[in-house]
Amino acid sequence: MTRIETFVDAAFAFAITMLIISVDEIPSSVEGLLNSARDIPAFVASGIQIGLIWYWHSVFSRRFGLQDGKTIVLSLALVMLVLVFIYPLKLVFMGLFFWISGGYLSSGLGNMTGADLSSMFTYFGIGFLVLSAISLSLYQNALKLRDSLELTQYEIYACKTELMNWGIIIIVSSISILIAQIAQGILITWAGFIYFSLLFSSRLLRHLREKRAPAP
């Protein structure tokens, strides 16, 4: 493991800790315990998302093992972004489970106005866009150093696939921000629902690219 990878691992562990301590207070009664349990789905979903971000950086680090200046700067930027990103991330998931459950889960969220939703999705979208830009830049840097890394044609092809994937995420994040800024009423929620399209676009991209991939 590289030193930067060890540092990033520790920072992500701290981010999960921040999710835990973001609970307002320790329940002092059974009723308070049951009320706080309504936030568990949002906490779990947020933790999984943070874990997925950690996982892709881990895969990148193990695949290339880079410790050059640009990789270090981008990795540090990723860490700082995640530590800020966990709050809008959890808020978005709280809103999702509040809507799905008809107000039962994440009940402490309360009713949000159109302006609140617009601000929340804009904040979240900017964070997701910057995250994607950092990820794209990491793979661009690796591709730039293909000769010194002695990458095979298959590895170069896989790297370009990752660039395309993060490019799609940047486009979706930009559309989400645009919807959040111009939509009115219930239509603002589409600024959040549009991210579900990534479940299909990413799989489709990888499926199409795998068909044309050179031999490993």
C-alpha positions in Angstrom: 0.0 0.0 0.0 1.2 3.5 -0.8 1.2 6.2 1.8 -1.4 8.2 0.0 -3.7 5.1 -0.1 -3.2 4.6 3.6 -4.1 8.2 4.3 -7.2 8.1 2.0 -8.3 4.9 3.8 -8.1 6.6 7.2 -9.9 9.7 5.9 -12.8 7.6 4.6 -13.0 5.8 8.0 -13.2 9.2 9.6 -16.0 10.2 7.1 -18.0 7.2 8.2 -17.4 8.3 11.8 -18.7 11.7 11.0 -21.9 10.2 9.7 -22.4 8.4 13.0 -21.8 11.4 15.2 -24.0 13.6 13.0 -26.9 12.1 15.0 -28.4 15.0 17.1 -28.3 13.2 20.5 -28.1 9.8 22.1 -31.6 8.5 22.8 -32.5 8.5 26.5 -35.8 6.6 26.2 -37.4 3.8 24.2 -39.5 6.3 22.3 -36.4 8.3 21.4 -34.6 5.1 20.3 -37.5 4.2 18.0 -37.6 7.7 16.6 -33.8 7.7 15.9 -34.1 4.3 14.2 -36.1 6.0 11.5 -32.9 7.6 10.2 -31.1 4.2 9.9 -32.0 3.6 6.2 -30.6 7.0 5.3 -27.5 6.4 7.4 -26.9 3.0 5.8 -27.5 4.3 2.2 -25.0 7.2 2.9 -22.5 4.8 4.3 -22.7 2.5 1.3 -22.2 5.5 -1.1 -19.2 6.6 0.8 -17.9 3.0 0.7 -18.4 2.9 -3.0 -16.3 6.1 -3.5 -13.6 4.6 -1.3 -13.7 1.3 -3.3 -13.2 2.9 -6.7 -10.2 4.9 -5.3 -8.9 1.7 -3.8 -9.2 -0.1 -7.2 -7.5 2.9 -8.9 -4.6 2.8 -6.4 -4.1 -0.9 -6.6 -4.3 -0.8 -10.4 -1.7 1.9 -11.0 0.1 2.5 -7.7 0.8 6.1 -8.6 2.4 8.5 -6.1 3.2 11.4 -8.4 2.4 15.0 -7.4 -0.9 15.2 -9.4 -2.2 11.9 -8.0 -1.4 13.1 -4.4 -3.1 16.5 -5.0 -6.2 14.9 -6.6 -6.5 12.3 -3.8 -6.2 15.0 -1.1 -8.9 17.0 -2.9 -11.1 13.9 -3.0 -10.7 13.4 0.8 -11.6 17.1 1.5 -14.6 16.8 -0.8 -15.9 13.7 0.8 -15.7 15.2 4.3 -17.9 18.0 3.1 -20.0 15.9 0.8 -21.3 13.5 3.5 -23.8 16.1 4.8 -25.7 16.9 1.6 -25.4 13.1 0.8 -27.2 12.1 4.0 -29.7 14.9 3.5 -30.6 13.7 0.0 -31.1 10.1 1.3 -33.1 11.3 4.2 -35.4 13.1 1.7 -35.6 10.0 -0.5 -36.7 7.7 2.4 -39.0 10.4 3.8 -40.8 10.5 0.4 -40.8 6.7 -0.1 -42.2 6.0 3.4 -44.8 8.8 3.2 -43.1 10.8 6.0 -42.5 7.9 8.4 -38.7 7.4 7.9 -36.4 10.4 8.5 -39.4 12.1 10.1 -37.2 14.8 11.6 -36.6 16.2 8.2 -40.0 17.8 8.0 -41.6 19.3 4.9 -39.2 21.0 2.6 -40.1 24.0 0.4 -39.3 24.2 -3.3 -36.4 26.5 -2.5 -35.0 24.0 0.0 -35.2 21.2 -2.5 -33.5 23.4 -5.2 -30.7 24.3 -2.8 -30.2 20.7 -1.6 -30.0 19.2 -5.1 -27.8 22.0 -6.4 -25.4 21.5 -3.5 -25.4 17.7 -4.0 -25.1 18.0 -7.7 -22.0 20.3 -7.5 -20.4 17.9 -5.0 -21.1 14.9 -7.3 -19.8 16.8 -10.3 -16.6 17.8 -8.6 -16.2 14.2 -7.4 -16.6 12.9 -10.9 -14.1 15.5 -12.3 -11.5 14.4 -9.7 -12.0 10.8 -10.7 -11.8 11.6 -14.4 -8.6 13.6 -13.8 -7.0 10.6 -11.9 -7.6 8.3 -14.9 -6.5 11.0 -17.4 -3.2 11.2 -15.4 -2.8 7.5 -15.4 -3.4 7.3 -19.2 -0.9 10.1 -19.7 1.7 8.0 -17.8 0.8 4.8 -19.8 4.4 4.4 -21.1 6.1 4.6 -17.7 3.4 2.4 -16.2 3.9 -0.1 -19.1 0.1 -0.4 -19.6 -1.1 -3.1 -21.9 -3.6 -2.4 -24.7 -6.3 -3.9 -22.6 -5.5 -1.7 -19.6 -5.4 1.4 -21.7 -8.8 0.4 -23.1 -10.2 -0.2 -19.6 -8.8 3.2 -18.5 -10.6 4.9 -21.4 -13.8 3.1 -20.4 -13.5 4.6 -16.9 -13.0 8.1 -18.5 -16.2 7.6 -20.5 -18.1 6.5 -17.4 -17.1 9.4 -15.3 -17.8 11.7 -18.2 -21.4 10.4 -18.2 -21.7 11.0 -14.5 -20.5 14.6 -15.0 -23.2 15.1 -17.7 -25.9 13.7 -15.4 -24.8 15.8 -12.5 -24.9 18.9 -14.7 -28.4 18.1 -15.8 -29.5 17.6 -12.2 -28.1 21.0 -11.3 -29.9 22.5 -14.2 -33.2 20.9 -13.3 -32.8 22.0 -9.7 -32.3 25.6 -10.8 -35.1 25.9 -13.4 -37.8 23.4 -12.4 -40.8 24.4 -10.2 -42.9 22.5 -7.7 -42.8 18.7 -7.7 -40.7 18.7 -10.9 -37.7 19.7 -8.8 -37.5 16.1 -7.4 -36.4 15.0 -10.9 -33.1 16.6 -10.0 -32.6 13.6 -7.7 -34.4 10.9 -9.6 -32.1 11.5 -12.6 -29.2 9.9 -10.8 -31.0 6.5 -11.0 -30.3 6.6 -14.8 -26.6 5.9 -13.9 -27.6 2.4 -12.8 -28.4 1.7 -16.4 -26.0 3.9 -18.4 -22.9 2.6 -16.5 -23.9 -1.0 -17.1 -24.7 -0.4 -20.7 -21.4 1.4 -21.3 -19.4 -1.4 -19.8 -21.4 -4.0 -21.7 -20.8 -2.3 -25.0 -17.1 -1.7 -24.3 -16.4 -5.3 -23.1 -17.6 -6.6 -26.5 -14.8 -4.6 -28.3 -12.1 -5.0 -25.6 -8.7 -6.3 -26.8 -7.4 -9.5 -25.3 -6.0 -9.1 -21.7 
